[in-house]
């Protein structure tokens, strides 16, 4: 009990110093808004009236992670490369996917007319739009309450990616200049706004007024939110009339090291060499002459796919193979075309991202193009592993293996 009392007294004794320190940073923050943000806003066509309106009541959001006040050294954080390397399987939590599917099917009926109009205009299937809506904001039901200007200004002032967030802050000020009410601009702790979770720069490029009321309201208008998602995808290259991809079985005789968007072939070719859909049905005839790409996100230790260019458009929304697969699978479930992936996600041995990073460096020295050396096995790393395994008389798995440690 005495220890608790002493600890409490020490904490209370530190509060005045902490408050004084924060007050000093708040003053520096206010000065920075005038000295750094205002000139940038002015150069982007923002009036003084809009600028003052945007910053009225703005304050530092001290709850945000990884903040470094001026004059202080960044806090020492555990290297991300030391995070445990694990199977992709948990990303596809079945309980969560089943819940999103049930709600998505219900909303597909509720918004059938709206989704039909969106697909007619943009060529993006309603189930794809619904899947992104569900993944990003729980179909608009997630509580997104942070002040966008507070978050962006805080991160641009003392976050660890200040240049990026200054760009987004200036884009948010342009939104205010164009008539968006700053009080309505609610976002996440990372600055993504509204039901589609757009950054301000994306809002300026892709948000649409689909309900025709004169406002691009991605916070409260379902037509605007869904229309904006579809417009984003089509502007990024969505090909109308094509799916995102198919779960398949790749024969052992076909090397898993043949994956990647730069090794695309007509889907008829993949079919000819023995790759078949797990559903047992043939590839659609309208897809036969079009290009597809092999994708093995867990190498031979998980589901295997032939994906279309639309898969990589989904990755434009979030640059992750797993994210795009999640969206594709959820969309198929909403459209009642499938359930969970048939392939099982295998387990990964006890490794860290630093272990995978060492493998990447070793492969790189041997002349393999592993892409970015970051401890994350993207398709270039996966196929480099497969090629190395083949060169050394091993059965290629195209995925980091614990017994590879020390061999590279």
C-alpha positions as CSV (number, residue, x, y, z in Angstrom):
1,X,0.0,0.0,0.0
2,X,2.9,2.4,0.9
3,X,4.4,1.8,-2.5
4,X,1.2,2.7,-4.2
5,X,0.9,5.9,-2.2
6,X,4.5,6.9,-3.0
7,X,4.0,6.2,-6.7
8,X,0.8,8.3,-6.7
9,X,2.6,11.2,-4.9
10,X,5.4,11.0,-7.5
11,X,2.9,11.1,-10.3
12,X,1.1,14.0,-8.9
13,X,4.3,15.9,-8.3
14,X,5.2,15.5,-12.0
15,X,1.8,16.8,-13.2
16,X,2.6,20.6,-12.9
17,X,5.9,20.1,-14.9
18,X,4.0,18.0,-17.5
19,X,1.4,20.7,-17.9
20,X,4.0,23.4,-18.2
21,X,5.8,21.4,-20.8
22,X,2.7,20.8,-22.8
23,X,1.7,24.5,-22.5
24,X,5.1,25.4,-24.0
25,X,4.6,23.0,-26.9
26,X,1.1,24.4,-27.5
27,X,2.6,27.9,-27.8
28,X,5.2,26.5,-30.3
29,X,2.3,24.8,-32.2
30,X,0.4,28.1,-32.5
31,X,3.5,29.9,-33.8
32,X,4.1,27.1,-36.3
33,X,0.6,27.3,-37.7
34,X,1.3,30.9,-38.6
35,X,4.9,30.6,-39.7
36,X,4.7,27.3,-41.6
37,X,1.1,26.3,-42.4
38,X,-0.3,29.7,-43.4
39,X,2.2,30.4,-46.2
40,X,1.6,26.9,-47.6
41,X,-2.1,27.3,-47.4
42,X,-1.9,30.7,-49.1
43,X,0.2,29.2,-51.9
44,X,-2.6,26.6,-52.4
45,X,-5.3,29.3,-52.8
46,X,-6.7,29.2,-49.3
47,X,-8.1,32.5,-48.1
48,X,-7.3,34.0,-44.7
49,X,-11.0,33.7,-43.8
50,X,-11.1,29.9,-44.6
51,X,-7.7,29.4,-42.8
52,X,-9.0,31.0,-39.6
53,X,-12.3,29.1,-39.9
54,X,-10.4,25.8,-40.2
55,X,-8.1,26.5,-37.2
56,X,-10.7,27.9,-34.9
57,X,-10.5,25.8,-31.7
58,X,-7.8,23.5,-33.1
59,X,-5.4,22.0,-30.5
60,X,-2.8,19.3,-30.3
61,X,-4.2,15.8,-30.0
62,X,-1.9,14.4,-27.3
63,X,-3.5,11.0,-27.6
64,X,-1.9,10.3,-30.9
65,X,1.1,7.8,-31.0
66,X,4.7,8.5,-31.7
67,X,4.7,12.3,-31.1
68,X,8.0,14.1,-30.7
69,X,7.8,17.7,-29.5
70,X,10.2,20.2,-31.0
71,X,13.7,19.9,-29.5
72,X,13.2,16.4,-28.2
73,X,14.7,13.2,-29.5
74,X,12.3,10.6,-30.9
75,X,11.3,8.0,-28.3
76,X,13.1,4.7,-28.7
77,X,10.7,2.2,-30.1
78,X,11.1,-1.5,-30.6
79,X,12.3,-2.1,-34.2
80,X,9.4,-3.1,-36.4
81,X,11.6,-5.7,-37.9
82,X,11.7,-7.5,-34.6
83,X,7.9,-8.2,-34.7
84,X,7.1,-11.8,-34.8
85,X,6.6,-13.1,-38.3
86,X,3.3,-15.0,-38.5
87,X,0.9,-16.8,-40.8
88,X,-1.6,-14.6,-42.8
89,X,-4.4,-16.8,-41.6
90,X,-5.6,-14.7,-38.6
91,X,-6.2,-11.8,-41.0
92,X,-9.2,-13.7,-42.4
93,X,-11.0,-14.1,-39.1
94,X,-14.1,-16.2,-40.0
95,X,-16.4,-14.7,-37.3
96,X,-15.6,-11.2,-38.5
97,X,-16.1,-12.1,-42.2
98,X,-19.3,-13.9,-41.5
99,X,-20.7,-10.8,-39.7
100,X,-19.6,-8.5,-42.5
101,X,-21.2,-10.8,-45.0
102,X,-24.6,-11.0,-43.3
103,X,-24.7,-7.2,-42.9
104,X,-23.5,-6.7,-46.5
105,X,-26.1,-9.0,-48.0
106,X,-28.8,-7.1,-46.1
107,X,-27.5,-3.7,-47.3
108,X,-27.2,-5.1,-50.8
109,X,-31.0,-5.5,-50.7
110,X,-31.6,-2.1,-49.0
111,X,-29.4,-0.2,-51.4
112,X,-30.1,-2.3,-54.5
113,X,-31.3,0.6,-56.6
114,X,-28.4,2.9,-55.5
115,X,-25.8,0.2,-56.2
116,X,-27.3,-0.5,-59.6
117,X,-26.9,3.2,-60.5
118,X,-23.3,3.2,-59.3
119,X,-22.5,0.1,-61.3
120,X,-24.1,1.5,-64.4
121,X,-22.1,4.7,-64.1
122,X,-18.7,3.4,-63.0
123,X,-18.7,-0.3,-64.0
124,X,-17.8,-1.4,-60.4
125,X,-20.0,-4.2,-59.0
126,X,-22.0,-3.3,-56.0
127,X,-20.6,-6.1,-53.9
128,X,-17.1,-4.7,-54.3
129,X,-18.2,-1.3,-53.2
130,X,-20.0,-2.8,-50.2
131,X,-17.0,-4.9,-49.2
132,X,-14.8,-1.8,-49.1
133,X,-17.4,0.1,-47.2
134,X,-17.7,-2.7,-44.7
135,X,-14.0,-3.2,-44.3
136,X,-13.2,0.5,-43.9
137,X,-16.0,1.7,-41.6
138,X,-18.3,-1.2,-40.7
139,X,-20.8,0.0,-43.3
140,X,-20.6,3.6,-41.9
141,X,-21.4,2.4,-38.4
142,X,-17.9,2.8,-36.9
143,X,-17.5,5.8,-34.6
144,X,-15.1,8.2,-36.3
145,X,-15.0,11.2,-34.1
146,X,-11.5,12.8,-34.2
147,X,-11.2,16.3,-35.5
148,X,-9.5,16.0,-38.9
149,X,-7.7,19.3,-38.6
150,X,-6.5,18.5,-35.0
151,X,-5.1,15.2,-36.1
152,X,-3.4,16.4,-39.3
153,X,-1.9,19.5,-37.7
154,X,-0.6,17.5,-34.7
155,X,1.0,14.9,-37.0
156,X,2.4,17.5,-39.3
157,X,3.9,19.4,-36.4
158,X,5.4,16.5,-34.4
159,X,4.5,13.1,-35.9
160,X,7.1,10.8,-37.5
161,X,5.9,11.5,-41.1
162,X,5.6,15.2,-41.0
163,X,6.0,15.9,-44.7
164,X,3.2,13.5,-45.6
165,X,0.8,15.0,-43.1
166,X,1.7,18.6,-44.0
167,X,0.6,17.7,-47.5
168,X,-2.6,16.2,-46.2
169,X,-3.2,19.2,-43.9
170,X,-2.9,21.6,-46.8
171,X,-5.3,19.4,-48.8
172,X,-7.8,19.6,-45.9
173,X,-7.5,23.4,-45.9
174,X,-8.3,23.4,-49.6
175,X,-11.4,21.4,-48.8
176,X,-12.5,24.1,-46.3
177,X,-11.8,26.7,-49.0
178,X,-14.1,24.8,-51.3
179,X,-16.9,24.9,-48.8
180,X,-16.5,21.8,-46.5
181,X,-17.4,22.6,-42.9
182,X,-14.4,21.8,-40.8
183,X,-16.7,20.8,-37.9
184,X,-18.0,18.0,-40.1
185,X,-14.5,16.7,-41.1
186,X,-14.2,13.8,-38.7
187,X,-11.4,11.2,-39.2
188,X,-9.4,8.4,-37.7
189,X,-6.2,8.8,-35.6
190,X,-4.3,8.4,-38.9
191,X,-6.3,11.2,-40.7
192,X,-8.5,9.0,-42.9
193,X,-12.0,10.5,-43.2
194,X,-15.6,9.4,-43.3
195,X,-17.2,6.2,-44.4
196,X,-14.8,5.5,-47.2
197,X,-11.8,6.5,-45.1
198,X,-10.3,8.9,-47.6
199,X,-7.3,11.1,-46.9
200,X,-7.9,14.7,-47.8
201,X,-5.9,14.5,-51.0
202,X,-8.0,11.5,-52.1
203,X,-11.2,13.4,-51.2
204,X,-10.2,16.2,-53.5
205,X,-9.5,13.8,-56.4
206,X,-12.1,11.2,-56.0
207,X,-15.1,12.3,-53.8
208,X,-18.3,12.7,-55.7
209,X,-21.7,14.3,-55.0
210,X,-23.8,11.2,-56.0
211,X,-27.0,12.2,-54.3
212,X,-27.0,15.6,-56.2
213,X,-27.5,17.8,-53.2
214,X,-24.5,20.0,-54.0
215,X,-22.2,18.6,-51.4
216,X,-19.6,15.8,-51.4
217,X,-20.6,14.4,-48.0
218,X,-18.6,11.2,-47.4
219,X,-19.5,11.4,-43.7
220,X,-23.3,11.3,-43.7
221,X,-24.5,10.5,-47.2
222,X,-24.5,6.9,-48.2
223,X,-24.8,7.7,-52.0
224,X,-21.8,10.0,-51.8
225,X,-19.7,7.6,-49.8
226,X,-20.4,4.6,-52.1
227,X,-20.2,6.6,-55.3
228,X,-16.9,8.0,-54.1
229,X,-15.5,4.5,-53.5
230,X,-16.5,3.4,-57.0
231,X,-15.1,6.6,-58.6
232,X,-11.8,6.0,-56.8
233,X,-11.6,2.4,-58.2
234,X,-12.4,3.4,-61.7
235,X,-10.0,6.3,-61.7
236,X,-7.3,3.8,-60.5
237,X,-8.0,1.5,-63.5
238,X,-10.9,-0.8,-62.6
239,X,-11.8,-2.9,-65.6
240,X,-15.6,-3.2,-66.1
241,X,-16.9,-6.7,-66.6
242,X,-14.0,-8.4,-65.0
243,X,-13.8,-10.0,-61.5
244,X,-10.9,-9.6,-59.1
245,X,-9.7,-13.2,-59.3
246,X,-10.2,-16.9,-58.5
247,X,-9.0,-19.3,-55.9
248,X,-7.3,-22.1,-57.7
249,X,-5.2,-25.3,-57.4
250,X,-1.7,-25.0,-58.9
251,X,-0.2,-28.4,-59.8
252,X,3.1,-29.4,-58.3
253,X,4.6,-29.4,-61.7
254,X,3.9,-25.6,-62.1
255,X,6.5,-23.6,-60.1
256,X,5.1,-21.3,-57.5
257,X,8.0,-19.0,-58.5
258,X,5.9,-17.9,-61.5
259,X,3.8,-15.5,-59.5
260,X,3.7,-11.7,-59.9
261,X,2.0,-9.0,-62.0
262,X,5.0,-8.7,-64.2
263,X,4.6,-12.4,-65.3
264,X,1.0,-12.2,-66.4
265,X,-0.4,-14.5,-69.0
266,X,-3.8,-15.1,-70.6
267,X,-6.1,-17.0,-68.3
268,X,-6.4,-19.6,-71.1
269,X,-2.7,-20.3,-70.7
270,X,-2.9,-20.9,-67.0
271,X,-5.8,-23.2,-67.6
272,X,-3.9,-25.1,-70.3
273,X,-1.0,-25.9,-68.0
274,X,-3.3,-27.4,-65.4
275,X,-4.4,-24.6,-63.1
276,X,-8.0,-25.2,-62.1
277,X,-10.5,-23.3,-59.9
278,X,-11.1,-24.9,-56.5
279,X,-14.9,-24.6,-57.2
280,X,-14.6,-27.1,-60.0
281,X,-16.2,-24.8,-62.5
282,X,-14.2,-23.6,-65.5
283,X,-12.9,-20.1,-65.8
284,X,-15.5,-17.8,-67.4
285,X,-15.2,-17.7,-71.2
286,X,-15.1,-13.9,-71.2
287,X,-11.9,-14.0,-69.1
288,X,-10.1,-16.6,-71.2
289,X,-8.3,-14.2,-73.5
290,X,-7.6,-11.6,-70.8
291,X,-4.5,-11.6,-68.7
292,X,-4.3,-13.0,-65.2
293,X,-1.5,-13.4,-62.7
294,X,-0.5,-16.1,-60.3
295,X,-0.7,-15.1,-56.6
296,X,0.5,-17.3,-53.7
297,X,0.4,-15.0,-50.6
298,X,1.6,-17.8,-48.3
299,X,3.6,-19.8,-51.0
300,X,2.6,-23.4,-51.0
301,X,1.4,-23.0,-47.4
302,X,-1.9,-21.4,-48.1
303,X,-4.7,-20.7,-50.7
304,X,-3.5,-20.1,-54.3
305,X,-5.0,-17.7,-56.8
306,X,-5.2,-16.4,-60.3
307,X,-6.0,-12.7,-60.1
308,X,-6.9,-10.1,-62.6
309,X,-5.6,-6.5,-62.9
310,X,-8.6,-5.5,-60.8
311,X,-6.9,-7.2,-57.8
312,X,-4.1,-4.6,-58.1
313,X,-6.7,-1.8,-58.3
314,X,-8.0,-3.0,-54.9
315,X,-4.4,-2.8,-53.6
316,X,-4.5,0.9,-54.6
317,X,-7.0,1.3,-51.7
318,X,-4.6,-0.4,-49.3
319,X,-1.3,-1.7,-50.6
320,X,-1.6,-5.2,-49.2
321,X,-2.2,-8.5,-50.9
322,X,-4.1,-9.7,-47.8
323,X,-6.3,-6.5,-47.8
324,X,-7.2,-7.0,-51.5
325,X,-7.9,-10.7,-50.9
326,X,-10.1,-9.8,-47.9
327,X,-12.1,-7.4,-50.1
328,X,-12.4,-9.9,-52.9
329,X,-13.5,-12.7,-50.7
330,X,-16.0,-10.6,-48.8
331,X,-17.4,-9.3,-52.1
332,X,-17.9,-12.8,-53.3
333,X,-19.6,-13.8,-50.1
334,X,-22.0,-10.9,-50.3
335,X,-22.9,-11.9,-53.9
336,X,-23.4,-15.5,-52.6
337,X,-20.6,-16.7,-54.9
338,X,-18.4,-18.4,-52.3
339,X,-17.6,-18.8,-48.6
340,X,-14.2,-19.1,-46.9
341,X,-11.1,-19.9,-49.0
342,X,-10.7,-23.6,-49.5
343,X,-6.9,-23.6,-49.1
344,X,-5.7,-23.8,-45.5
345,X,-3.3,-21.2,-44.2
346,X,-0.2,-23.1,-42.9
347,X,1.7,-22.3,-39.7
348,X,5.0,-20.4,-39.7
349,X,7.9,-21.3,-37.5
350,X,9.2,-19.1,-34.8
351,X,10.8,-16.3,-36.8
352,X,11.0,-12.5,-36.6
353,X,10.8,-10.0,-39.4
354,X,14.5,-9.5,-38.8
355,X,15.0,-13.1,-39.8
356,X,13.1,-12.6,-43.1
357,X,15.1,-9.4,-43.6
358,X,18.3,-11.4,-43.4
359,X,17.0,-13.9,-45.9
360,X,16.2,-11.0,-48.3
361,X,19.7,-9.6,-47.9
362,X,21.1,-13.0,-48.6
363,X,19.0,-13.5,-51.7
364,X,19.9,-10.0,-52.9
365,X,23.6,-10.8,-52.7
366,X,23.0,-13.9,-54.8
367,X,21.5,-11.7,-57.5
368,X,17.8,-12.2,-56.8
369,X,15.4,-9.2,-57.0
370,X,13.5,-9.4,-53.7
371,X,12.0,-6.0,-53.9
372,X,12.1,-3.9,-50.8
373,X,14.2,-5.3,-48.0
374,X,11.8,-4.8,-45.1
375,X,11.2,-8.3,-43.5
376,X,7.9,-8.6,-45.4
377,X,7.7,-11.3,-48.0
378,X,6.1,-9.6,-51.0
379,X,5.7,-11.4,-54.3
380,X,9.3,-10.7,-55.4
381,X,10.7,-12.1,-52.2
382,X,8.4,-15.2,-52.4
383,X,9.4,-16.0,-55.9
384,X,13.1,-15.4,-55.2
385,X,12.8,-17.9,-52.3
386,X,11.2,-20.3,-54.7
387,X,13.9,-19.9,-57.4
388,X,16.6,-20.3,-54.7
389,X,15.0,-23.4,-53.5
390,X,14.8,-24.8,-57.0
391,X,18.5,-23.9,-57.7
392,X,19.5,-25.8,-54.6
393,X,17.6,-29.0,-55.3
394,X,14.8,-28.3,-52.8
395,X,11.0,-28.5,-53.4
396,X,10.0,-24.9,-53.8
397,X,7.5,-23.5,-51.3
398,X,8.0,-19.8,-52.1
399,X,7.8,-18.8,-48.5
400,X,10.2,-18.1,-45.7
401,X,11.0,-21.3,-43.9
402,X,12.6,-21.6,-40.4
403,X,15.1,-24.2,-41.7
404,X,16.3,-21.6,-44.3
405,X,17.9,-19.6,-41.5
406,X,21.6,-19.6,-41.8
407,X,21.6,-21.3,-45.2
408,X,21.4,-18.1,-47.2
